[in-house]
Amino acid sequence: MERILIGAITGLLISTSLYVWNSKNFTKEQRILLLICIVFPPAQWIGIIIILIYNNYKLENTPEKLSEKKVIEKKIELNTTIDNLLELKEKGILTSDEYYEKVDKIESQKIEVQIKNSSEYKQLKNLFENNILTADEFENKIKLLKTEKIFKSIVKRNELENSDTLLTVYRETTDNKTLKIISEYNQTIGADVFINDLPAPDGIYIYKAINFKLIIKNGKIEKRFYLEKFKNYIFEKSNSYAPTTGDKVYNLNWTKAQNGKIQYSIFNNLTIEDGIIVKK
């Protein structure tokens, strides 16, 4: 019985020690301290609990987290104020003109809150505090952030990035642009695309690796094609497999492939007409 108890304690101690060593919830110094406590197991186990509580408290009270909490509290406060104004309007205490005038003021305050919590504002503030931007330049840039197009982009990007169902990837294009692609449940079609944190302009974008071609409209992926280099050709395919009827074929300089036949494989002889596969 004693051996079983010692074995169970030893196994538990090894498990907790491995957890401590591999966990990202502890600093290097904390890991070393907890592993030293292996000589007295209860101290290690109690130490793990205390340090996890301390680290979580510290994380939740960073300037960034505190700033986020203040923003959330301010939004709740402003929304509550709007609800109160609506109630006063419905009771006839406020006229419609008074109600809308005050709501407009509150909406302006909400914009101020969202702007000041954006990464763009923080970057500009850092430049200003380091004397890289003058006061006038800083104010002009803040006014630019408040323009409708850029503000909507900031709000939309923040909403997307705060969702647990979204995947964000970055892709380089042949014309040296960096696409920031945010997709829901990894669905490419309909994914939002940004360049320099603004919705990507309508157009065609080809990955630098020449493996995908995107058609983007209204800041979203409307169509996606698979690209494959083969000999002196580039196949624009509707799927990730072999080229098929209806797929486009280009020369390496992106001009239409000439009419004729291309031997793709032993059993696959493609007939090209006007840059399109018409028979395989």
N, C-alpha and C positions, 0 to 999 in steps of 0.2 A: 504493500500500500504506500509505504514511504517512497519507494522507487518511482511509482506511478506519479505521485505528487511532485517529486523533484523533476521528473521528465516533463510533466505538464508545464511547470514553472519555467523550465529551461526553454521549451518550445515557444512559450509565450514571449519570453525575453528576447529570443532570437527574432521572432516576428516583429516585435515592436522596435527593435534595433534596426532591422532592415527597413521598416517603414520610415523611421527617423532619417536614415542615411539617404534614402531615395526620394523623400518628400521635398517638394518645393516650398512647403509651408514654413520651413525653418532656415535660418541663416547658417552659414558655415560654422560660426562660433557656437550657435545654439546646438547644432548637430554634435559637435565635439563634446560639449558639456553634457548632453544627454547620454552619449555613449560612455562617458566616464562613469556616469551614474549606474552603469550595468553592474557594478560591484554591490549595489544595494537596490534591487529591482523596484521596490515601492517608490523610491526617490525618482527613478526614471519615469515611471508611469504618472506620478503626480506632476512631475516637471513637464511632461508632454502636454497635459491638460492646461496647466498654468500658462505655458509659453504660447499655445494655440490661442487661448483667450486673449493674451496680451497682444499677439501679432494681429489678430482680427480687429481688436480695438484700435491699434495703431493705424491699420489700413483704412478703417472707416473714418478716421479723423485726420487724414491727410488734407492739405489745402485744397486739392482737387475735389475730394469727396465732400468736404464741407461746402465748397462752392456749389457743387451739384445740388446738395440738400437745400441751400439757400434759394437756388433757382426754382426748385420744385415747390418749396414753401411759398415763394413769391407768386408763382403761377396759380397755386391753389387759392391764395389770398385774392388775386385779381379776378379769378373765375367766380369766387364767392361774392365779390363786390358786384359783378355783373348780374348774378342771380338776385341779389338784394335790390338792385336798380329795377330789374324786371318786375319784381314783386310790388315795388312802389308805383311803377307805371300801371300795373294791372289794378291797383287800388285807387288810381286816379290822383295820386299825390304828385306824380311827375307827369308832365305832358310828353307826347311822343318826341317832340323836338328836343326837350331836355334829356330824355332818356338816350336818344341816339348821339347827342352831343357828348354826353358823359361816357358812353360806351366807346366812342371813337378815341377819347383820351386814354381809356384803359387799354384798348387794343394797341395804341402807340407805346404804352408802357410795356406791354407784353413783347412787342418787337424789340424794344431796348434790352429787355432781359435776355431774349434769345440771341441777339447780336453779341452782347457782352459775354455770353457763354460759348460762343463759337471759337473754333481754333484760329480762324482768320483774325478775329479781334485780338486774341492773345498774342498772335505773331506780330501784329502791328504795334500792340502795346509794348512788347519786348523791344522792337526796333526804336520806338519813341523813347523809352527809358534808357536805351543805350546811345541816345543822341544821333541815331542814324536817320530818323525822321524828325523834321521840325514840327512844332505844334500845329502850324497851318497844314502841313502835309498829312499829319496824323488825322486831323479833323476832316480833311477832304477824303481820305481813304475810308473813314467811318461812314461818311455820307454815301460813298460808293457802295459800301456793304448794305446800306438800307434801300438801295434801288431794287425795284420789284424782282427783276430777273435773278440777281445774285442772292437776295434774301430768300426767295423761294427755293433756290438751289441749296442753300445752307440748311434750311429747315428740313427739306426732303432728305438730304444726305444724313443728317442727324437721326431722323426717324428710321432710315434704313439701317444705319450702323448699330442702332440700339435694339434691333430685332434679333431674337435667338434663331430664327428660321432662315437667316440669310448667310450667303457665302460671298466673300469679297476676294477677288483676284486681280492681279495687275498683269497686263500684257503689252509688250512693245510691238510697234507696227513698223512697216517698211519705211515709212516717212518719219521715223524717230519720235512718234508720239507715244505717251504712256496712257493706256486705257485702264481706268478703274471700273471693273465690272462687278456689279452687285446683283446676285441672282437669288431668287427665293427657291428653296429646296433644290438648288443646283440646276434649275431650269434655264437654259440659255435663251430661248426665244422669250422676249418680253423683259429680259434683264435690263436694269438701268446702267447706263455707261456715262462716265465722267472723264473729262480731260481737264487737269488743273482745277478739280473740284467744281467744274461747271458742266452742265449736260453737254455731251459730245454733239457737235453739229451733224446734220444729216449728211450721209455720204457712205462711201465704201472704205473699209479698213481691212488691211491684210497684215496678218501677224508676221513679224520679222523672220520667224522660222519657216514661213511659206507653208503652213499647215492648216490655216483657217482663213476664211474671208467672211467679214461681217457686213451686213447692210443695216445701217442705223438710221432710224427716223424718230424724230421727237425725243431724242435722248434714250431710246430703247433699241434693243436688237430686234429687228423685224425679220431678218433672214440670216441663216448661218450655213456656209458651204465648207465642205472638207476639201483641202487642196493636196495634191500629190504630184511631186516631180517625177517624171518618168522619161528617161533619155533626154530628148530636146523639147519635151512638152510639159505643160502643167495641166493636170486634170482638175476641173472644178466639179466636185461630186456632191450628189444629194445625200449620200450616206458615207460611212467610214470604210466601206468595203471596196470592191473593184468598181471601176467606172461602168456606168450603165447607160442605156438609151436615154437621150435628153440631156445628158451632162455636157457641159461646155469644155472645149479643149483649146488651150492657148500655146503659142510658142513661148520661149523663155523671156521674150521681151514684151509679153502680154498682148501681142497681136493675135488675131484668130489663126488657128492652125489651118493649113491648106487642105483642100479636098483630097481625099484618098483613103488609104488604109493604114492602120497602126497595129503592129503585132504586139499586143499587150502580154500575152502568154501563149503557151502551146495551143491551148484550146479557145483562146479569146482573140479574135481578129476584129478590130474595131473599124467601122466605116464612118468617115468624117465628111460632113457636108456643111458648109458655111459655119465652121467652127463648132459644130454640134455633133455628138454621136447619134447617128440615125440607125445603126445596125451593129450588133455584136455577135 
